[in-house]
Amino acid sequence: MANSGDSGGTLLPEGSAASGAAGTTSAYPAYRIFLHHDGQAYVAEVPEFPACRGSGTSPASALAAAQGAIAAWLDRSVAPPPLMSASDLAQTIRDLLNIPAVAPKHGPRMSPVKQLLVKKFGKMSNREMATRIGLSGRDAPTMLSAAASGKGTRKARCAIALALNELPSCLWPNRQPAICQDDDSLYVSLHANADDWTPSKN
């Protein structure tokens, strides 16, 4: 993206209808020029002017052609178009390049297991959730987050499994079979002695 003029205005070639006296130029709003390569040549698009563009074998020649196109557009004695808002300009450029609009991000996606925890215990911080299921210590929130995605320590995964009353292999079916088997074995053992087990001490 480039502005057509270092002074913040669009500078038109001498002799155009929009120019002032000979040897002077008239300043217009700082119309943006979108410069890109289309695979064959450099193209300078002027989104705020309908069908106004220039192309060339170098960026400089494409920009010069675009400036000439702006001058020709203004030679028709038509009032210059207003500047677009940033969002309208971005959409126009996407349209020029046939790029679909990007959906806004709404923060990191919650893992399915974390969603189950939230459904059971309500929305709370990772530290509060970790305490709720029996994980403690400075790293408990990180342990919870890693375990909820199927990673982290076995004790944290089993703490989550006990809280949800589900076998680890059901909560994280895509883990390696040997890991699933070890997790399930520990879960069954802990489930039988749930009253005597504290995750942070194992």
N, C-alpha and C positions, 0 to 999 in steps of 0.2 A: 504494500500500500504506500503510495507516495502522494504528497501534496504537489500540485502543479504551480510552483512558485515559492521561492525561499522566504518571501516577505509575508507569507500567509494568505496571499491572494493568487488568483489565476491570472498570469500575465499572458496577454494575447499578442500575436505578431503585429508589427507595424503595418499600417495600411488596411487593417480589418475595420469593419464598420464600428466595432466596439472600441477601437483604439481612440486615443485622444489625438492631439496635434502630432505632426510628424516627429518621430524620434521619441515619443512618449508612449507609455502603456497605461491602460486603465486597470485598476484592481477590482476583482470580483471576489465573492466568497471563496474560501479555500476548498474547492471541489477536490474530492479524493480520486486518485487514479489507482486502480487495481492492476498491478503488473504481474503477469505470469507467463509461463511457457506452455503452449498447448501441444508440444511434441513435434511441432514443425517450425514454429516461429514464436517470437516474443509478442505478447498481446497486452496492450494497455487499455483496459476498460474504464469508462467514466460512468459509474453507475447512476449518478444523479442526472445525466443527460440521456434521454432515450436513444438507444441504438447508436451511441457515440463511442467509437473505439479506434485504435490505431494498431498496426502491427509492423514488425520489422525483424531484421536479422540480428539486432542487438537491442538491449534495453533502451539505449539512448534513441535509436531510430523509432522504436515503438512509442516512446513517450513523446517524441517530436510529432509523430503522426497523430497521436491523440490530441495534442495541443492544437494542431491544425484542424482537427475535427471539431473541437470546442469552438474555435474561432468561426468555422463555417456555420455551426449551429447558431451562434450569436449574431452572425451576419444577417440572419433572417429577420432581425429587428424584433425578436421575441424576447420577452422578459426572461432573465436567467432563472432556472428552477431553484427552489429553496434547498438548503442542505438537508440531507436525511438524518434522522436520529441514528444513533449507533446500532440499535437493534434492527431497524429497517435496512441500513446499509449492509449489515452482516447477512440478513436474509436475501438481499439482492445479489450479493456475491455468491451465496450458496446456490441461488437459482442459476446464475451465470455458469457455474461449474457443475451444475446438476448434483449437488451434494445434499443429502437429506438433512433436515434439521436434527440436531442432537437433543435428545430428551434430557431435561435437567436431572442432575444427580441429587438424590435425597439421602446422602450419607451412605456409609457402608451397609451392605445387606446383612441381615441377621441370619445366622445359620439355622437350619431346621430344628436342631436340638435346643438352641437358645430360645427359639420361638416356643417350644414346648415348656421350657422353664418359665418364660414370661407368662404363658397361658395359665400355668399352675400357680405361680407365686405372685404374679402381677409385675408391672414394670418397675424396675429398681436399678440402681447402679450395680456394676460388676462386683464391687466390694460387698455391697449388701446381699447380693445373690450368693456370693461365695460363702459368706457367713451363714446364710440361711440353710445351705446344703452341707455345712460342716467343714468348709475349707477356711483356714486361717493363716495369718502371717502376712508379711509385707507384699509377697508376690501372689497372694491369693487371687486378685482380680485377673492377673495375667494367666495364671493356671486355669482359671475358669474359662476364659476366652479361648485358650488353646484347646482345652479338653472338649469344649462344646463343638468345635469344628472337627473333632476326631483325632486331634494331635495331643501334645502335652503328655503328662504323666498318667500312668495307669490308675494311681490312687484318685486323681481328679476325675478321670472318666468314670470310675466306679462310684464316686460320690454323686455324680450327676445321675448315673444309672439307678442308684438306690433312691435318690430323691424322686425320680420319675417312675420307679418301680418297673423298670424295663431292663432286659438283658442288654449289655453293651453291644452285642452283635446285631441286635435289632435297631439300636440307635445309630450305629455306624457300620452298616453292612458292607461297605466298600473297602474296609481295611483288610490287611492280609489275613488269611484264615488262621495262621498260628497265633497272631495277635488277638484276633477275635476269641479264639479258644481260651487263651490265657486270661483275657479280660473276663470272660464268662465264668471261668473257674473261680477267680477271685471274687466276682460278684456273688456267686452262689454261696461261697464260704462266708462272705461278709453279711449277706442277707440273713443267713441263719443266726448270726451273732450281731445283728445290727445295734443292739443296745450297748455292746461292749466295744464298739469300734468308733474311733474318731479319725477322720481322714488326715488331719494335720499331724497325727502321731504315728502314721504308718507309711 
